[in-house]
Amino acid sequence: MGSPHQNKFDLITDAEIRSEFSHHRQDVARINNGSFGSCPASVIAAQKKWQHQFLQYPDNFYFKQLKPSILRSRQAIKELINAEDVDEVSIVDNATTAAAIVLQQTSRAFIKGMYNKGDAVIMLHYAYGAIKKSVQAYVTDVGGRVIEVHLPFPISSNDEIINEFRKALEEGRSNGQNKVRLAMIDHITSMPCFVIPVKELVQICREEGVDQIFVDAAQAVGCVKVDMKEIGADFYTSSLYKWFFCPPASALLYCRRGKSDWDLHHPVVSHEYGNGLANESAWIGTRDYSPQLVVPDVIEFVNRFEGGIEGIRKRNHTKVFEMAEILTNAWGTNLGAPPEMCASMAMVGLPACLEIESDSDCFKLRAHLMTHFGVDVLIYYQVPPPTKDDGNSVITGYARISYQIYNIVEDYYKFRDAINKLVKDGITCEQLSKE
């Protein structure tokens, strides 16, 4: 979404970028943008203005300003994701809330007998942990069957994903009596991280008669191209604070038009109940709505960059793999997925001599890096395959590195040097304490 009036004299400078993020801890190499995102100073200032307006005169804010202001944000999001109609767009706190909205409807269908016990919901094995818990609460507990799509990692091609997804759909209808009622597809998996070919999987679901398709794209907006008309899903959610510079908590939930019988409702029932999901989500009691009102300010911010948000995500993609190459060359390791299957994050193999042998080791290593080296990065444990002992070391630990506009190459040098020191000193994860 580039500015129609953008010229080189209006573009943001490196000094201005540093100023926008000067509130970040300067002693920390923050290469984990994918977890909580980042909000520039100009957007924080816009948020504070909204907060002040509310606190100054709450009645006027709630009854005169809130509804039209959220509508402006929804209209901006509609353009951002190429939705057909603004009524398809709701703003919620985060992707977990969006999943609850969709899964509550699925749960009601089982409870009311519209779906049969044993009908299936398909999800990726690498689905986000909170989403898995939601599926358990809303689907498994009312008689639905959950089929997980197991994907390899490291991964090398989309074909591996598509083949495993087809197998799961076949399992969902294997007894000839049950149906796949809902397919939950990540656009970008969280851990390990790689981009899923959502358009292809949505098309397969349509061909196979899956009732509804929900894309969990928490990382997507600002990270990959997002076009509702191209993707074709029934539901699509993406956080606006991870890669689109909004403050937490703000996320979009797209619901394809023409399905009024879907009976979607916000989990918090308030005064707008029954007036459509967008209205229900826009009023869930007294709370801070400012993160949802600054979307126009965020668009103004990203349009200070050449190419707008598309230009940002393309540069981030290029940069993250420049940084990944620095790390893999230094450590003699490999990537967990090829560049074309990643966006602004990459999975970088860690030296096998660190002896990462469990999720607990990942937590200890991450804490050690933060406490002793000022490096904030996620660590992932990959169970090694059952192979013959041929003397070659197997990589079992991967770092998920992010690249956002505030990052500099020194952040990744700091990470490289920290790991090199641990290796040089002969430190293994078993020797690290829980900090």
Helices and strands as residue ranges (DSSP letters): H 14-20, E 29-30, H 33-36, H 41-56, H 58-60, I 61-65, H 66-81, G 86-88, E 89-92, H 95-111, E 120-124, H 129-138, G 140-142, E 145-149, H 158-172, E 180-186, H 198-207, E 212-216, H 228-231, E 235-239, E 251-255, G 260-262, H 277-282, H 290-293, H 295-302, H 308-331, G 339-341, E 345-349, G 352-354, H 359-373, E 375-376, E 378-381, E 397-402, H 409-424, G 429-431
